[in-house]
Structure formats: structure tokens, C-alpha cells
Amino acid sequence: MTNGVNASGVLEEALERLHASGPEIYEWRLTNHAPMVVEALATHGLSGAVHRWLDAYQVRLDDFPTLVSPVTDANWREALGDTRRGADWIGYFRRAIGERPWRDVLAQWWPRLLPGLYGGATHPVIRVGHAVRVITESGETAPRLTELAHGLGYWAARHRPVTGVTPLTGAPDADGALEAVPPIGDLRGGFTDRLARVDRLPVWSADVTDPDEARRRLTELVRASTHRYATHGHGDETMLVHAATAPNAVLRTLPALPRALWVPSLHAAWTASAAVTAMYAPPEPAPYAPVTGTTPEEVLRRALAHGDEHVIKFADTAVDVGDAQALTAALRAVELSEPLSY
């Protein structure tokens, strides 16, 4: 598809607008999705719609959070996962990326942050994946590097590991492994409450040691989880999007990481996708009719017209997958989700 990022400064303008806002909205209860959406629109040549969409979303945004105490190389461990320290963490990463190449900062912090990928309903790693994509595909600019700092800082503040999970018999492919995920027994509460109840997950790709195989398996997982939304998205039209967008964010980041980090990235991404499936998948699939003849451009236009942030981001992932079932899944998200009022 056409990449319109370099042709205009619209993305830079939008990111500069957004960096005065916090990474979450409604007093740190929901994620600010706008940085991810404007990157997706600009990357797919829809820069002309960026400010119009952002104007409609702007009313949700909160002010940038208050500083507590600076995060440093000496005290970062005690600040990891402290949601009060979002501004402190963003400041830390802005300084780090200002002083060192961003790839070096990412390589140092990725293995520290990866065990806590599950905090913030996986949105922090998704935000990082969007930032890395535009930097690697379209070049470095100050607002894009600042956006990476915001994403990494958000991830550090929301860092939340998943532990105590009993391994279950899996399946040879991602489709079968997702099908084998058992639902949690208690569906009360939001993401954090449900995540604490994830205690059993199938084993998949645990024997992978080769980085190239890890990348292939991760690609398979993104495809399988995207396809699965077409039949299972009705379980929770919003949260099940993350079963695909979280591993896709990891996949997008792999080329910027040392190859030694690709295998642990696969394992963390599988746990994220499987955990979301355990928390939100419906008991039974719904029939769907594959859409034929639909282009990626049309799917993105329909997602934009709908306006919901999760719909746009899921369409972005579906276009990465690119086949008919993935595009059908994106249109299913359009059908199921509540639109944004422009």
C-alpha cells in the first residue's frame, strides 16, 4: 500500500499534539490509543484524515501526568511497574534516546520489559510497535523518537508479569493451540482482574530456539489470531482485537532487535495472545461468510469511516496479514463495534 508518511508532516504534527497528553485517559484507567491510530493512518497513506480523526478523539484525552521522582539507572528496578511513575519513566526514556542511538536503548530495555508485556492490556507494547514501524520504514524524526520514548515509558510504568501458569498439551500449529486455550472460570472484572485468573495455557513453540523459526512462528500466530476474530470476535469485540495486535507489535519490532531476543519475544507474544483468548473468547464460534474481492484499501477506508480506535488498529494488522480471511475479520470488527462520532 502507499506509504504517505514522508510526503507530509501531518504525523509529526499529530504526535506533537499528543505528547502533551498522558498515555492513559479517564484518570489512568483506559489507554490513549491516538498515537497508534495516527501512525497507522499516516503509514497507509491516509494522512489527510489524521487531524479530523484526532479532533474527534481529543475530548477523551487527559493532561500529561505529574512527575513524582526521576527514574535513573540506579533506581529503575524499584520504579518498574509503578503506575504513578508514568511521567518519570517517559522522561527517563526521552533522555536515554537523546543520548544514545534508539536501537541501543531498545535492545537494552526490551528484555527488561518483555516479562511485563501484559500490563496495560498489552497496549504499551502495541504503542512501541507502531513507533518502531514508522521509524524503521520511514526514518527518524524528533517526534517519532519522542513517541518511542512515550511508548517505552508507558510500558515500564504498566509492567506486569504473568506467573504461575500451568503448561497444558498444545498443538502443532497456532490455530490448534488457540483452539486448545481453556477459558478462565470467573469472567467478572476487567483485564487486570481476569489476567490474575489465567493459570493454565497450552504449550506452543516452546521448543523453538532458532531466531528465524521464531519469526516464522510469530507470523503464523498473528495470522491465526487475526483469522480467529472472524469467528470469535463476538466474545468481546474490543478486547479480542489484542490477541492479534499485541503479537503483531512484537513482530514489527523484531527487525530492530538483536536476533538473540527473537525467541523470547515469540514466547511472550504467545502468552499474551493465549491469555487474551482465555479471558474473552466465547464458548462457541459464530459462522461467517468470507468476503471476496475486497481490497486492503477498502477495508482501511471502512475502518476509518467507522472511527473506533480498535477497529482501525485491527484493520492495520489485518492488512499486514493481507489474505481474504484477515480482511473479513477486519470487516467483522466494523460490524461488531460501536463507531466513533465524528
C-alpha positions in Angstrom: 0.0 0.0 0.0 1.0 3.6 -0.4 3.1 5.0 2.4 2.3 8.6 2.9 4.4 9.4 5.9 7.3 11.0 4.2 5.1 13.0 1.9 3.8 15.2 4.7 4.5 16.4 8.2 1.0 15.5 9.4 2.2 12.6 11.5 4.8 14.8 13.2 2.1 17.5 13.9 -0.3 14.9 15.4 2.4 13.3 17.6 3.4 16.7 18.9 -0.2 17.4 19.8 -0.5 14.1 21.5 2.7 14.3 23.6 1.1 17.0 25.7 -1.4 14.3 26.8 -0.9 11.3 29.0 -0.6 7.6 27.9 -3.9 6.9 29.5 -7.3 8.6 29.8 -10.0 8.8 32.4 -7.5 9.1 35.2 -5.2 6.2 34.2 -7.9 3.7 33.6 -8.0 3.3 29.8 -5.3 3.6 27.2 -4.8 6.6 24.9 -4.9 4.9 21.5 -4.5 8.1 19.5 -0.7 7.8 18.9 -1.2 4.3 17.5 -4.1 5.3 15.2 -2.5 8.3 13.7 0.7 6.3 12.9 -1.5 3.6 11.2 -3.4 6.2 9.2 -0.3 8.0 8.1 1.6 4.8 7.2 -1.2 3.7 5.0 -1.4 7.0 3.1 -4.4 8.4 5.0 -2.7 11.4 6.4 -5.5 13.7 5.2 -7.8 12.1 7.8 -5.4 12.2 10.7 -6.3 15.6 12.2 -10.0 15.1 11.6 -9.9 11.8 13.5 -7.8 13.3 16.2 -10.2 16.2 16.6 -13.0 13.8 17.4 -10.9 11.7 19.8 -9.3 14.7 21.5 -12.1 15.2 24.0 -11.1 11.9 25.7 -7.5 12.9 26.4 -6.1 13.7 29.8 -3.3 16.0 30.7 0.3 14.7 30.9 0.7 13.0 34.3 2.6 14.7 37.2 6.2 13.9 37.8 7.0 12.0 41.1 10.7 11.5 41.2 13.3 10.9 38.3 13.9 7.4 37.2 17.7 6.7 36.9 20.0 3.9 36.0 20.4 3.3 39.7 16.8 3.2 40.9 14.8 1.9 37.9 14.1 -1.5 39.4 12.1 0.0 42.2 10.1 2.1 39.8 9.3 -0.7 37.3 5.5 -1.3 37.3 4.7 1.7 39.4 1.7 3.3 37.6 2.3 6.6 39.5 5.6 7.0 37.7 4.5 7.3 34.1 5.9 10.8 33.6 9.1 9.8 35.3 9.6 6.8 33.0 8.8 8.8 29.9 11.3 11.4 31.0 13.9 8.7 31.5 13.5 7.3 28.0 13.4 10.7 26.4 16.8 11.4 28.0 18.2 7.9 27.1 17.1 8.2 23.4 18.5 11.8 23.3 21.9 10.5 24.4 22.2 7.1 22.7 21.0 5.5 19.4 17.4 4.4 19.8 18.2 0.9 18.7 20.7 0.6 21.6 18.1 1.8 24.1 15.5 -0.6 22.7 17.9 -3.6 22.8 18.9 -2.9 26.4 15.3 -2.4 27.6 13.4 -5.0 25.6 14.5 -8.0 27.7 13.8 -6.0 30.9 10.3 -5.0 29.7 9.3 -8.2 27.9 8.3 -10.2 31.0 5.8 -7.4 31.8 4.3 -7.2 28.3 0.9 -8.0 29.8 0.3 -4.7 31.7 -1.9 -2.1 30.4 -3.9 -4.7 28.5 -0.8 -5.1 26.2 -1.3 -1.6 24.8 2.2 -0.4 25.8 4.0 -2.9 23.5 1.5 -2.2 20.8 2.4 1.5 21.0 6.1 0.7 20.9 5.4 -1.5 17.8 3.8 1.4 16.0 6.6 3.7 16.8 9.3 1.3 15.7 7.5 0.6 12.4 7.4 4.2 11.4 10.9 4.9 12.4 12.3 1.8 10.6 10.2 2.2 7.5 10.1 6.0 7.1 13.1 7.4 9.0 13.9 9.1 12.3 12.4 12.5 13.2 12.3 14.1 16.7 8.5 13.5 17.2 8.8 9.8 16.2 11.7 9.2 18.6 9.8 11.0 21.3 6.8 8.7 20.6 9.1 5.7 21.1 10.1 7.2 24.5 6.5 7.6 25.4 5.7 4.0 24.5 8.6 2.6 26.4 7.9 4.7 29.4 4.2 3.6 29.4 5.4 0.0 29.2 7.7 0.4 32.2 5.0 2.1 34.3 2.5 -0.6 33.5 4.9 -3.5 33.6 3.0 -6.6 34.8 4.3 -10.2 34.5 2.3 -13.3 34.2 3.4 -16.1 36.5 2.3 -19.5 37.9 0.8 -20.7 34.6 0.5 -24.5 34.3 1.5 -25.8 30.9 -1.1 -27.9 29.0 -0.8 -30.1 26.0 -0.7 -27.8 23.0 -1.0 -28.3 19.2 1.5 -28.3 16.3 0.1 -25.0 14.8 -1.1 -21.7 16.1 -4.7 -22.3 15.1 -4.9 -25.5 17.1 -3.1 -24.0 20.0 -5.5 -21.1 20.2 -8.4 -23.5 19.9 -7.0 -25.5 22.9 -6.8 -22.5 25.2 -9.2 -23.2 28.2 -11.4 -20.3 29.3 -10.9 -18.8 32.8 -13.7 -19.8 35.1 -14.6 -16.4 36.5 -15.3 -13.7 34.0 -16.0 -10.9 36.4 -14.0 -7.7 36.3 -11.7 -6.1 33.7 -8.4 -7.1 32.1 -6.3 -6.9 35.3 -8.8 -9.0 37.3 -9.1 -11.6 34.6 -5.4 -11.8 33.9 -4.8 -12.8 37.5 -7.0 -15.8 36.9 -5.1 -17.1 33.9 -3.4 -20.2 35.4 -3.4 -22.7 32.5 -2.3 -22.3 28.9 -1.3 -24.7 26.1 2.3 -25.1 25.2 3.1 -23.8 21.7 6.6 -23.2 20.2 8.3 -23.8 23.5 10.9 -25.9 21.7 11.9 -23.1 19.2 15.5 -21.9 19.5 16.3 -20.6 16.1 15.6 -16.8 15.6 14.3 -17.3 12.0 11.9 -20.0 13.1 10.8 -17.7 15.9 9.9 -15.1 13.4 8.1 -17.6 11.2 6.1 -18.8 14.1 5.3 -15.3 15.3 4.0 -14.5 11.8 1.8 -17.7 12.0 0.4 -16.6 15.3 -0.5 -13.1 14.0 -2.3 -14.7 11.0 -4.1 -17.3 13.2 -5.3 -14.8 15.8 -6.4 -12.4 13.1 -8.4 -15.1 11.3 -9.9 -16.3 14.5 -11.5 -12.9 15.2 -13.9 -13.5 12.3 -15.5 -16.4 14.1 -14.8 -15.4 17.8 -14.8 -11.6 17.9 -18.3 -11.6 19.3 -17.0 -12.8 22.6 -15.6 -9.3 23.2 -15.4 -7.2 20.1 -12.8 -4.9 21.7 -10.6 -7.0 23.9 -10.1 -9.9 21.4 -8.5 -7.5 19.0 -5.4 -7.6 21.2 -4.9 -11.3 20.6 -3.7 -10.2 17.2 -2.4 -6.7 17.6 -0.1 -7.5 20.6 1.8 -10.2 18.8 1.9 -8.1 15.6 3.5 -5.3 17.6 6.2 -7.7 18.6 6.6 -9.0 15.1 7.0 -5.4 13.8 9.7 -4.8 16.3 11.9 -7.8 15.6 13.9 -6.3 12.8 15.1 -3.5 15.2 16.1 -6.0 17.8 19.2 -8.3 18.2 18.4 -11.7 16.9 19.1 -13.2 20.3 15.9 -11.6 21.5 13.6 -13.0 18.8 12.9 -16.4 20.6 11.9 -14.9 24.0 9.8 -12.4 22.1 7.9 -15.2 20.4 7.2 -16.9 23.8 6.0 -13.7 25.4 3.8 -12.9 22.4 2.2 -16.4 22.5 1.4 -16.0 26.2 -0.2 -12.6 25.5 -2.4 -13.9 22.7 -3.4 -17.0 24.6 -4.2 -15.1 27.8 -6.5 -12.7 25.9 -8.1 -15.7 24.3 -8.6 -17.4 27.7 -10.1 -14.2 29.2 -12.5 -13.2 26.4 -13.2 -15.9 23.8 -16.8 -17.0 23.5 -17.9 -20.6 24.2 -18.8 -21.2 20.5 -17.7 -19.7 17.2 -20.1 -17.8 15.0 -20.5 -18.6 11.3 -19.0 -16.1 8.9 -19.1 -15.6 5.2 -15.7 -14.8 3.7 -15.7 -11.5 1.8 -14.2 -11.8 -1.6 -12.9 -9.1 -3.9 -12.4 -6.6 -1.0 -9.1 -4.7 -1.2 -6.9 -3.6 1.8 -7.6 0.0 0.8 -11.3 -0.5 1.1 -11.0 -2.2 4.4 -9.0 0.7 5.8 -11.4 3.2 4.4 -14.3 1.4 6.1 -12.4 1.2 9.4 -11.6 4.9 9.2 -15.3 5.8 8.4 -16.3 3.7 11.4 -13.7 5.5 13.5 -13.3 3.3 16.6 -9.6 3.1 17.6 -9.6 -0.6 18.0 -11.2 -1.2 14.6 -8.6 1.0 12.9 -5.7 -0.7 14.6 -7.1 -4.2 13.9 -7.6 -3.3 10.3 -4.0 -2.2 10.2 -3.0 -5.7 11.4 -5.4 -7.4 9.1 -3.8 -5.6 6.1 -0.4 -6.8 7.3 -1.7 -10.4 7.1 -3.3 -9.5 3.8 -5.4 -12.5 2.9 -9.2 -12.7 2.4 -10.0 -14.2 5.8 -7.9 -11.4 7.6 -9.8 -8.7 5.7 -13.1 -10.4 6.5 -12.1 -10.4 10.2 -11.4 -6.6 10.0 -14.9 -6.0 8.5 -16.3 -8.2 11.3 -14.8 -5.8 13.8 -16.5 -2.9 11.9 -19.9 -4.8 12.3 -19.5 -5.6 16.0 -18.0 -2.3 17.4 -19.5 1.0 18.4 -18.4 3.7 16.0 -16.7 6.9 16.9 -18.8 10.0 16.4 -17.1 12.5 14.1 
